[in-house]
């Protein structure tokens, strides 16, 4: 059992209070704190605190993969922890983005390598050869855009704005109110001539502002357009955001995002688990690189509502968020005095205490896990007992 020292990513959209307060550090922090990375991604691996000497979790795993990961995980994923676990704290909206499938990531990574594009280059699309399915579970009320809304609903939203200049974009959707029409509309939007973008985005934002506060079916969606328009004036992604489902999560609720799902986290704090990748293809609402042809190539234009991932309670203490992904599995322990959890081991694990305090006991050793603390439990550790009063999230393999 190894306590972790984790990297905080200082992205500009992050909070200056949420992660600092979780870790018991001075708040507000000096800089934005957007993501707390727990894992062994080469870009920002956690460090382990071992009596015999520390080091990065990446180095520890590569030195003894079968001991740390177990035979099954090593056989399936090699000498790499298959998941990356995060705390995400969004003070302002993230970019519109999607992630590639495994085949797309492998092809794209090889293609950019062959072209000699440095992995660190700002215009590089593929940082590694892995896909990035992900699940986010809210710690606070959490707003997200996720997947394309049904075609009929999207037409109703834009028709309610009364912006005549939108009609050329809406025409393919009227002609084919399905995923094909959604794809054609989005492609037309993303390939608008640069000189046309500003006036159209301004007109849509003004129409949304005029309707804000008047209620109605799309009141929550229209609330976000003026804010995105203020942050990213003239960006067609502001209009693209209005094509997506707005999902509002309560603490403990989760959504799963498969490859090709266009999404953006708007505000809130959550725990996020994903395959061990940093591949992001952006579609707007960002100052970073946007590659429209590559984005259109990997997007999934299936449209309709996004369902929550139902948490299945296994023993009255642990609730599991099931996904079809082999790389990861997220669960949540609601600990209370007098009740202990002894979960089935599934290979390597990272545990994070988000509320209260807990204790982890194994082989006669007990490790305190206060709020904000995280621990890596190697596959070789064997069974353990978890006790305390609070909430602990558990990241492990989905095998």
Steps between C-alpha positions, in 0.01 A plus 500: 500500500666820383379851575513713186637845433307617194547760229257795479441629147468883497270538198336841467144369543574354844386600848719674756308349792361150431817290477685713755223445756480128422874467567495725809721759333470881519194623314471678266807358331750727330412358156207316344487132592306309236586130535664280761657206313526168685674230304797419281447700183846592361396866478444541875546180704423492871785442743486227761615538859684181595725451803766342279495798266244669281477562132235542239220247481593456134854391597372271776262321263752464217756355742265220608182494291362162604542578869339844476234430235441127527531235230161562334541877465862467382403242239222725368662845522873443537711680760262796531226592743197487268309791655552862600304630799434872551324764704369757253403850620343723233451865590438593134404278203746262339533483122262305278691177453493134412733203529596241236432129493792264556543438127482873423753581774748240378470615139516870588797460734694301237409751228621802698816315601570425133451868419756592766256703714651528853278351770529830688389709199194716565348398165539126561170308531621165635726499805492121534360191328216434745131573502335698778155383605413677825253521783439801722324486835391825662630609842303826479212605271654459156393632158621336177425500130502144374410352161279640227141574596223342291454670165141606570599661829792681341276641228251612764773678699642690203155582362409652836783755455360646179844560343442503123873477426502149652278359225781386264646296790163357598403401144684163500348415839149583376559282196631209709400528869731223616868430565584560134339844511672581830835411341436720198387793712801475731741472207343807336535690829864403555600587143330840485716766334687690768340831404151353553559357846504813714171651379315167526633417847415853616144466368447165673649623828280813489189288440591272792559803724162645404327179603703441817292518814171446316484129582389242248617158394854607406561760773800318650664446160453862395657617827841367390527658152564860620767375739677298233462790256665736745792262551538407131355775278443393142573133574262265311531263796261733685229398254619139498452488877129565446479173303600293805310353793531700821544255788472613861649256751437490872778377733548127450350495149716406202510495120712285268653635178606259229725579203372770267265664750520880469486652846604786726500522878356838597538532877528292812730253673512128430715191505588381151641169385617417150729278301862606547510756219521874438358502145260792446353630174346842554199647323493857623465725806874484553815694413671165429545315173184398312539260206156502338556221242639264764225593744230424242670169419478368857169649621203277576189682376243268651245725667261468792492541880791398722419265786666494840709200603298326772705424810453135603550438873680172558509461877329802655834684513647498148311638197641414156463712185497237222644576156597279202865601534775249589747767610314629805228455758386770744322436826402703806512396865259669743671420828331518839611406853481133586484383138807391307549425133713213373480537122594234249843578355512574126868573449660843557290766674506865594281611790408866564323629810274794408302539824568424865782259575577133456747227588646234276622178667694216338742236631511656845573848366253791532522813289304816579319648201369847594304724265703573187743211548549236233672164506624249243429137589706260293360170375746321729350659811217248532175561686447812709238650731366852468339673799411850614232763452488673165526436127779320315518454122674192361661485155602161371510284187181415312615146422 
